[in-house]
Amino acid sequence: MKGLFWLLALFGLAVAVAVGVRYNEGYVLLVFPPWRAEVSLNLFIIALLLLVVALYTALRAAAFTVGLPARARAWRERRQREAGIALFREALRLLFEGRFSRALRKAEESHDAGVAPGLSALIAARAAQRIRETGRQQHWLERARSDPRNEAAALMLEAEMMNEARRFDEALAILEQLQQKTGRHLAALRLELRARQGTGDWDGVLRIARQLDKRTALPAEVAREVKAQAHLANIARRRGDAGRLKEYLRSVPAAEQGRRLTLAAARALAEAGAVEDVQKLIESALDEGDEAAWQPELVILYGDLDGPGATARIARAENWLPEHPEDAGLLLALGRMCFRQRLWGKAQSYLEASLAVGETREAHLDLAMLCDQLERPDEANRHYRAGARLGGR
């Protein structure tokens, strides 16, 4: 529609010009002594238009000729820039493909071409690290850090590389520099979490894991596992010192307590000789009445406790028996407690019941010692042989 409008406008203009020329009888007198010339106005207008067109064309041609070197230079720069961008894209693609030697070469060429030099240096550093070219890796990291805009990215990459190389102290030092420049963010916290795990700073691991968990930056299962590992390591460090161990256990939030933590704490307290604390801990865990909270390992440990209160422990364990009548560990624990209290009949009954539920080496050996105590050598030898057979499997 627009084209039709312009076509009609041109036709109208042509008709107007033709009519104007047909009825225009004016003339132009040109005097240049001693010459004079008289031409029609129509011819003068046409000549003037042609002169303007000629001058315009000449000026354009001159400008084009003068500007040729600049245009050629700009064309070459544009081609170089396009080639550099292609190199950069190729280096990035090769890095993600895992073709690190070629990625390093392309990134170096991209950097030399001046295309995103900071990012090209980072790509080169990562590729060099993947092929274990330590010298080139450090060289390109320094080149990347020379640009203030890429300094934070270079520090993040270097910290990640230090973690991968298990140089955790260096990773923490780099992350400290990063914090001073940009503050903490989630990716940096994840790197710091890994570094603190590597250095064994379990208090630091707990602090960072709680921050990440609060900001939902870790899956709930991962956060729970990380915190559990940190607690287990801290408990292991406090073995043998009942005071420090109990103080630490009081500081653990209820939401972070679990089966493994309870078992580790009970074993550590038992090793430290805090029998009363172990007893309270195990009874508190097993008295919940929840099947999911029942831990056979705790029951066995409960049965191995020695010291004052043995009769009360037997009574407490017998209270658990109606809810767990088929628990071989509970029956074994009761048998051991009765054995230490010289309740031979009850000890034998519980140990035989444990064997009936599930044959174990421990139950056979306990029964063998009981039979030795009761001077029944044939039965003792039979249980010793049975225990040895199970132990050799």
Secondary structure, 3 states (H helix, E strand, C coil): CHHHHHHHHHHHHHHHHHHHHHHCCCEEEEEECCEEEEEEHHHHHHHHHHHHHHHHHHHHHHHHHHHHHHHHHHHHHHHHHHHHHHHHHHHHHHHHHCCHHHHHHHHHHHHHCCCCHHHHHHHHHHHHHHCCCHHHHHHHHHHHHCCHHHHHHHHHHHHHHHHHCCCHHHHHHHHHHHHHHHCCCHHHHHHHHHHHHHHCCHHHHHHHHHHHHHCCCCCHHHHHHHHHHHHHHHHHHCCCCHHHHHHHHHHCCHHHCCHHHHHHHHHHHHHCCCHHHHHHHHHHHHCCCCHHHCCHHHHHHHHHCCCCCHHHHHHHHHHHCCCCCCCHHHHHHHHHHHHHCCCHHHHHHHHHHHHHHCCCHHHHHHHHHHHHHCCCHHHHHHHHHHHHHHHCC
